[in-house]
Amino acid sequence: MTATAIVDSAALPWESGLDYLKTLAPAFRDNLGPPDQVEANFAKYWQKTLFLDPGTTRRIDLVRLAPGYRDLTHCCHDSVEEAYILGGEVRIDGEGVFTAGDYFWRPPGWVHHAASPAGVELVLGFEGRSSESGAVTRAVCAPAAAGTNALFPADDERALGTRGRVRQVVSRFLVWQPGPAFARGEGPLAGFDLERLAVRVLSRNPVGGQQTLLLRLAPGYRQAGRGAHGACLQALVLSGAVSLGERVLGPGAFMHRPAQAVEAPLASEGGALLYVKVDGRLDFTLA
């Protein structure tokens, strides 16, 4: 069984967008806009890779856009794209103005354009090939098409995607669901410390269970014992700290936990806030 992989993003240097371009598939890299402008534009783009799967093209990055960054063209993707804003501000044509705590989940095909006059930092994810998504690509689109679906213009169901088009979630307006209340809709959550858990659901596939969440762990949180999740789980520590056995994960630590990977119980002595992606329902089986 593949073990959990941990990345300490706080210890990683910021990579130039020009280096980031080298990791992109040609179907994305070759459609960024006028070639003579790409280099200057991506000098304002900085990132840290948290996860990259070349097989599916799935990736999760920390991204920092310097003041004045703007996309060279409007575009759409074959892949699901989602983001959680950590700080600053970004204006997305066809969607809105996003600030800290805001989130979107964009199904394949939706036309958009991003600009950040003051700069922004965010967690940016592309789903890649999955039951919800195609490969990570980029197609240039007309500005007038912003806010429409270029791939499925006549099929509303496919245009909305498996979670509905989650155009903008202002997470501070979401209610924190206490662990026992969340479990009533999710399942037994055996092994979770439900009394010290609260959840905000950012987006969710009601059929397959794939979801993106904010998890708030109260001080003293501790799972009941060693165990495994039924689906792949990825988590970024936004604040506070958690421990996984002897490993302490502070702010910026990222965890990729494959399905059925048995690990020591997750705990948090002082409390923590996590941004979490799950490839199915959030379950847990004690080993």
Beta strands, then each sheet from edge to edge (+ up, - down):
strand 1: 5-8
strand 2: 15-16
strand 3: 45-52
strand 4: 59-65
strand 5: 69-70
strand 6: 74-76
strand 7: 81-93
strand 8: 96-99
strand 9: 102-106
strand 10: 113-116
strand 11: 120-126
strand 12: 139-141
strand 13: 166-170
strand 14: 177-178
strand 15: 197-204
strand 16: 211-217
strand 17: 221-222
strand 18: 227-228
strand 19: 233-240
strand 20: 242-244
strand 21: 247-249
strand 22: 253-257
strand 23: 266-268
strand 24: 272-278
strand 25: 285-286
sheet 1: 1+ 22- 19+ 24- 16+ 15- 14+
sheet 2: 2+ 3- 4+ 11- 7+ 8-
sheet 3: 2+ 3- 4+ 11- 7+ 9- 13+
sheet 4: 2+ 3- 4+ 11- 7+ 10- 5+
sheet 5: 6+ 12-
sheet 6: 17+ 23- 20+ 21-
sheet 7: 18+ 25-
end
